[in-house]
Amino acid sequence: MEKLSSPPSTHGSSTEKDRVSRVEDTNIDVEKLTVPVYNAHVDTSGVNERKLLRKVDIALIPWLSFLYLLSFLDRTSIGNAKLYGLEHDLGINDTQYGLALTIFFFSYSIFEVPSNVFLKRLRPSVWLSLLMLLWGVMMTVQGLVHNYGGLLGMRWMLGLFEAGLFPGVNYYLSCWYKRSEFGIRAAVFFSAATVSGAFGGLLAAAISKMGGVGGKPAWAWIFILEGLLTVVAGVASFWIIQDFPDTAKFLSEPERTVIIRRLQDDDQFSAAGEKLKWKYIWQSLLDWKTWLGMLLYMGSDGPLYAFSLFLPSIIKELGYTATPANLLTVPVYTLACIMTCLVGFVADRRGQRGYLNIFNCCIGAAGYIILIASRNAALSYFGVFLAACGIYPNIPNTIAWMSNNVEGSYKRSVTLAMVISFGNINGAVSSNVYRGKDQPWYTLGHGIVLMYIGIGLLCSVLMLFLLKQENARRDRGERDEVIEGVNDNSEESASLAEKNGKFATVEDAKRQKGDHWSGYRYTL
């Protein structure tokens, strides 16, 4: 029987040219093997693809990265505020402080999946800007609370409105870039979290000088000023954030056409638009990659929140006062930022995201083994650097890996949201593992984070193995569909149609099956 699947390329995409070449000398209807050109009437000869990509980068990445910097700054600044009397002024103990951290992650995780569906249905410029404006208000009000109940309420609302930004932007970026281009953009975007860690320490140290102004303590001013900055950014975002490629106003019609065509060439068949259907959501829920990806991301996100929320406290307990402890976080986050971008660049060039995930997990595990075993401040501080270099690069690399291996715009939006939300709910666990009674070495907390990293390592190995197996099955033709007028007269066609489906054209097979289409190759 004639095999119709295309051979895998470096990054997992396949081409119609290879498919057509295998049947050009037969009586097969070649038109059934080709996909109509998007906007065939539009002349794109005057568009320079490299300049266009640079134009898209400038329009999207800097502002979105700045928004995530504000997002991560707002959610983690409570760790800095704690050093300036938050617990004492509100009359809360160590357990209550842990619960205030925990409640954020419940609302944050619950709203991520519906938020991504809303983002696809609405304009990103409207949805993301509205979320920013609302969480900026919640952040500001957090600086005005006078009791524990008020703090809990504001943390819940902050999580609710922040929920849509991170999964939304990662999905949004995946709608603009090829799979081999997405990783470095996701890494640069996420590196804003590391910058916020460094900037947050510096900012908190500076704002602490305002303690007593207007009768407000230093910790309150940290919340108020950072919240007001977010409100201003949210309002500006209505005019700065761009929409999806097929409607983006900063591009000309030929430029939009080039963006869509290059995505379709990369096996992103839904790039030209897709109507919401429940079957796309079910495809995500029934895909094993979604569930394994949730566990995989948990192994990175659990450590991330434990690290970012408690790094100032960990350093303080090594013998430093509040302001020096905040300042000593700066070089840690600076190195993490460099490593995050480096891993994203290498992953895009080599396409080996799974192998890099495994490497990162080993680096992070080494850092936490040092933190568990060490009773020396300098050695523990070195362990913190290793931990950061292992944890932070794995977040965008895991998201890029999942995005690369899921096709269908709605399916990808739901899958990414589920993966990220499950990872984030583990912040509710990791925000409670550093107990006051375990200071200064926090052996239990470090041990639990090491367990999370171990889960991430095992799931990375399993995901890599299963994707290799699936690609091999497609290379052997075990996933081939039956295309009417192409391979529907062979003896095997009936069994293939029952097992893998029968379609009028290859385009129909692509759109209906997404990444389960036989010509699709998974990124390893």
Steps between C-alpha positions, in 0.01 A plus 500: 500500500625854423608684815363852514663644809780752454840438660580694815707817485727658761219662694215263426329666201425326170449629145245442228782497243631166629153353503420609145835380362422143599183488294571731206563206266172327589139562410427634847318833523786720624259782590370289785852497644549876497362775721360818339729803533376753759397827330613372159400832341741703717844583357764449770809539280586834658508366857841433656439216745793580730402865528139396558599267783706778658201734470279244677760449773520872572121537506439202731787390721620812689160612625374152583822433692451822694144395586621165632768677700222696669292186545775302669605804701147545630448138602839451668556842659328369812826314563683834504224667704531230766848624583360846584248409769197368308434217748544719806277784378215270396538279806547176310722203573715285274215261420262780406765655277534166321123488447507851354750372244297185438163659427646688205574177315148358527332787317801530269475136390121480471470790257783417258313261270186716453722807460681343204170418334385860552829624355440301183141618473579866579776735390827463699530879513170515690516187717860522619478875562183461704658231716803721565291797597297295748793325665681835529204629699506191723875541557455863603218418740719225651712782642196646676390191695503511882437137593555139399159463334566797274836355396341163413227668294745707299731205437203299366396781266858561390531134399166512316599789274866407454404149386451584134828672419766226504309218325332755276820659376672164445206382292486837324870485407456145367249646252769730355817291477617174350575218741875551447461871586270482799746386768728804511200736497338308786833507685545876455142554612542279806841647582300800616427287807869483579537872433206566732677299768808719470301820449261408781782482753640836389155661487399369842822630650434844348129517590578398860634854547137621475401323821285739704400726208126563514484283810571189291775247579767406247331172401176682412681741270658204317151376411351843425772631268542173310123474462467854361775426247303194384180706465678748272648214294158336471344815357787547254469137388166567330698682230829308512403129502443363151234248398538167318693487168198488270362827642810683632477867400875572507552265204402550136289240323804345323686487834207329673484253214870413532462443875206262448663311213825441685306363799304266275827383344605414856197269537299757697196429287262711710705821461250652257223475758290238669145503633439392857371144516471280808685222321821707510472530876432127529803430283710678761337322793545156341860551390758320716748782435275741691501292817867406490580863421314608813723279715806611306424869553420437866861389541614846390229732629489365856869579552462837325252638752679356801820660375361842406280546807760397755837593350523827700414313821745218422783749446400700808524191717858451380587801713390813312254778589197586286647743247828310436296178466285662231807637322677163503214353294600723206805303371306172541219619277742660254673166436161324479392751233811434291457122527130518410570688176800278416296179537218648290745591223668158499164318505379691194821429311525131588137411572600278793269643763455173687873443537545856627220446751686199638826697519331790681339266753841353582647847558210602723519176695872555562421844642243367745719209607761761597236704687389191693850385588670836559540674834720773356352832385733544202444145373123536542508826304682312219229232515239771449668599172492140374136463602402815309689386188312170506151624584447813291606376151270197531182710521505648146673192359222272628230732370669523159536120493129454569400770252721348229320168535136611499325615182161670478465853637223420751655168597835670559341779704323250727802270530738782592251639751449160663873433519577842645204504741590159643857617545384815673269321744815343636602846607241447774719215626842652447397826667454311827812284508736758650387505861632747753596224741732347238719808466779576430573197277144402395589135441137387459418773248808428291422128509145551371623723218758233411213250479321728252812522286523119506142478370588741220806293409308171484217652296747657256660162438159334456369773266814477288473120475128504408541771236787306341282190490214689337722658234637153420145364454425780252823433313389137462160609365299366794312832534423556129148619420299406193458786252218464246637442151854460629545182703145374539529206259766296674433187698601676820282806446195366682694418816693828478176696459353332806813554706621844386204651314402579141504856365419679176837680484819531699386846609192344658716245680731773631222719627298223661788304653745777585823358640356148463529536122743240362731759341549694824829437683546575867787715625734308729 
